[in-house]
Amino acid sequence: AQKITQTQPGMFVQEKEAVTLDCTYDTSDQSYGLFWYKQPSSGEMIFLIYQGSYDEQNATEGRYSLNFQKARKSANLVISASQLGDSAMYFCAARWGLGAGSYQLTFGKGTKLSVIP
Amino acid sequence: NAGVTQTPKFRILKIGQSMTLQCTQDMNHNYMYWYRQDPGMGLKLIYYSVGAGITDKGEVPNGYNVSRSTTEDFPLRLELAAPSQTSVYFCASRSDSYEQYFGPGTRLTVT
């Protein structure tokens, strides 16, 4: 079954330090895409970064980068220079394949990140 | 642009009541989605639509219905509400780039 696994229920990081949030996935599809979303305590879902399975370079968006290791089926999120505003739930998600399934996102259970001043 | 809007923000229902969660997007996106998020969990897909007049079931469709008569609107109908439907409901839309834009959510409690 296709699924997303986030093994870290909670993480702490010192302000200005870098932190890595883990995500592994399971699929037999060759074409898929991986996403990271941030959910602050206010509840909205904020898109952070996207990596396609055929993209050769790791995706980067400002302080966010996605460490994509295809052979290991991992798509870890790296946040550099953490800020207090980074405290939130972070969800890894994926779309699978090119057919109707690619319309849907499968989410992991999330990691709660707390940034310590 | 307002993006994806959802109403209401909060609602309390009694068991057996019905209601419609409204979702509207102004980005002319063909694809729209309804998810639910239970406490401490990720989002699960209820229904989705690939265009006006076309809808399909997601992972957890039981107890819900949808319709898509226009590109902009994608309402979610709950019939005979049950405590298991207590959740936060998110509507989302996307363009062809796969990124999904989420609404602010509706927090529903069924007692």
Interface residues (C-beta under 8 A of the other chain):
Chain A: I4 G33 F35 Y37 G43 E44 M45 F47 Y50 F91 A93 R95 A100 S102 Y103 Q104 L105 F107 G108 K109 G110
Chain B: Y31 Y33 G40 M41 G42 L43 K44 L45 Y48 V50 D56 G58 E59 V88 F90 A92 Y98 E99 Q100 Y101 F102 P104 G105 R107
